[in-house]
Amino acid sequence: MTGTLYLVPNTLDLGTGDASAPPDIEDTLPMGALRVAAALPHWVAENAKTTRAFLKRVDQRVPLARPLQEIGIVELPRPPKGGAATASPALAPLLAPALAGQDMGLISEAGLPAVADPGALLVAAAHAAGLAVRPLSGPSSLLLALSASGLNGQSFAFVGYLPVEAAARSARLKELEALSRRQQQTQLMIETPYRNAALLSAMLAALAPATRVSVSVGLTLAGGWTRTLTVAQWRRDTPALPDRVPAVFCLLAS
């Protein structure tokens, strides 16, 4: 008898506001996910400290099944840069509680585990070990941005981070624009918040005037917004983007 690996969603507000007074967790996460989170005795996380903070927020709505200090939290090793996104044998020991019959949780720093997240490697390892994997409902910034953009939601691709170096970034944007035009496919990307403005500026410099660009800032947060315009319209009125709030960028070429 083995346990289940639950993929527990997180809020999208990490590092975006007053840590002493975060938004009500129930405004973002379903009660069903909170109940499961409150009952889990073991966790795998990107960061143990922020996971404890998450569980304290859960406890305010659904009491934890055991004291926080008795809950096991281990950190997920970061994959090497440029490494293949495949299951690593080194992750198998992290699944020991589930193999011994206890349920476990996997949590990301924000949003859904294993989506634009190294947790996918642990999920692959769980399948390889024959464990049950159960995803729970919660916010995904990528899908929220896509749905709010008004761009093509029937065909889309998430391309992650673009190159930081200006010439390589411009070339990548032109490549994605050509792909989008050819396939009528929305391209989604993200950036480290302090480079939000730089990415938007690069998009407006590299893309054709008729290409539509959508920017979503602070999704699920008070004051969050989504704006979709052509590149020509963005150039006439370019807003200042925050440098501490995550954003999702989308483009669709005509």
N, C-alpha and C positions, 0 to 999 in steps of 0.2 A: 504494500500500500504506500503510494508516494503522495507527496503534497502537490499543490498547485502553485505555479508562478503567476501572480497577479500583476498586471501592468497598470500601475496606479497613476492617474493623471495628477498634474500639479497645476497651480495657478500660473499666470503669466506676469506676475508683478515683482519677481525677484529683482532686488536692487533698484526699483523704480520709484520708491517713495520712502516714507518714514517707517523704518523697521520696527519701531516701538508701537506703531499703530497701523498695521497692515489692513487692507480691505477685508471685509467679512468673507471668509472662505466659502460660505454657503452661497454667496452671490455668483460664484464661478463653477464650483464643483457640485455634482449631484449628490444627494443624501446617500444614495446607494453606495457610491464610491467612498464616501466618508465612513460609512459603517464597516466596509471591508478593511479600510486602512486602519481603523481603530482596533481591529481584532488581530492584525498580523503580528506575529512575534519576531519575525526576521525580515530584514531589508537588505537590498543591494542598491547603492545610490552613487551618484557622482560625487556627492559631498555629504559627509556624515553630519556636519554642523547644521547645514541648511535643512537636512532631512529632520533633525530634531526640532528645528523651528517649525517645520511643516506639521509635525505630529503634535506640537503644542497647540497649533491652530485647530487641528482636527479635534483635539481634546476639549476645546471650548464648545464644540457642537455635539460631539459623540464621545463620551468618556472612553479613554483607552482601556483595553482589556487587562493591561498590566502596567506597572509603573514604567515611566519612560526609560529609567536607568536599567531596566531589565530587558529592554527590547534590543535585539542584536542588529547592528547596522555595520555593514562592511562596504568599503568603497570599491567601485568598479575601476580596474586599471584602465588608463587612457591608452587607446591604440596608438602605435607609432605613426608619426606623420607620413602620409603617403602609403601607409600599409593597406593591404586588401581588406575589404569589409567582409571577412569570413570568420566563422567561429574559431576561437582559439582554445586549445586544450587547457591553457592556464586558467580559464574561467570555470572549468568543471568543479573545482573545490568550493567555489562560491555557492554552488547549488546543493551542498551537502545537507542542509536542513530539509529541503524538499525531498531529496532522495531518502531521507530518514522518516518521511511521512508528515512533515510540518509544512504549512502554507508559508509562502514568502511573497514579499512585494518588491517590485522593481520601480524606481522612481527617477525621473529626470529632474534637472534644475527648473525646467519650465515646460508646460504642455504635456504632450503624450510621450511616454517612454518609447524608445526605439524608432521614433520618427525624427529624422535629422538629429540623431542622438546615438552615442556609442552603445547604448543599451541593446541595440539590435544584435550585437555579438553575443550577449548573454541569452537572449531569446533563442538564437540559433543553437547555442549550447544546450539549452533546455530541451529543444526538440530532439537534438541528437541523443540526449539522455532518456528520452521517452517520457518526459514530464508533460503534464497538462499546462497549457498557457491560456490565461483568460484576460483579455483586455477589458478595461473599464472605461465608461464614457467620461469625456472631459474635453477641455479646449485644446485645439491645435491652431497655433497662430497662422500656419500656412493655409489651412482650409478656411479659417475665418477671413483672412485677407483675400483669398480667391473669391469667396462668396460675396464679399463686399465690393469687389473691384468692378463688377459688370463685364469682365473679360471672359474669354471662352473657358467655361467650366467643364466642357465635355472632353477637352484634350489639353493637358497641362503637364509641366515637368518642373520639379524642384531641382535647381542646379547648385544650391549651397552658396558658398562664398566665392567671389570673383577674385582674380589676382589683385594684389595691392599695388604693384608697379603700374604706372600710368599707361604705358604703351601696351602692355600685356592685357590690362583691364579693358582698354578700348577695343583691342582686337577680339577679345572674348565677347564683349557686348555686340559687336558687329556680327560675329558668328551666331550668337543666340538670336539676333534680330532676323538674320537670313533664315535660320531654322524655323522661327516663328512664322515668318511670311510664307515659307514653302508649305508648312504643315498646318497653318492657322492654329498654332499651339501656344498657349500662354506659358511664359517662362517666369518662374518665381525664384527669388534670391534673397539672401539676408546679408547683413554686415554687422561687425562689432559696432555698438551704438555710437562710439566717438567718431566713427568714420561714416555715419549716415549721410551727412551733408556732402562729403567727398564722393560717395557713390552716386547720389542724385546728380551732382554736378557732372560726373563722368557720363552718366546716361544721357543727359541733355546735350552734351557735346558730341557724343558718338552716334546717337540714333537719328533716324530720319524724322523730319518734322511731323509726318502723319502718324507715326507709331504712337500707340497709346501706352502711357505709363501710369501705374497705380501705386500709391504709397499708403501703407497702413501703419499708423503710429500708436503705440500704447493700447493695443487691442484688449478689451474687457476692462480697461482702467477708466476712471473718471477723467473726462477730457480727451479720451482717445478718439482718433479720427481716421477716415479713409478718403482719399481724393484721387480721382481718375480723370486725366486730361491727355490731350495730345502733347507731344514734345514741344510743338510750337506754342501751345497755350502755357505749358509749364515755364518756358523761357520768358514769357511776358510777365509772369507773376510767380516767382519761385519763393516759397516760404522758407523760413529758417527751421531746420529740423533739430530736435533735441539731441544732445550728445550722451544722454544717460538712459534713454528709453528705447527699447527694441523696436525695430521697424521691419516690415516686409515689403519688398519691392517686386512689382510684376510688370511685364511688358507684353504687348501683343501688336505685331506689325500688320499693316494692311497691305 
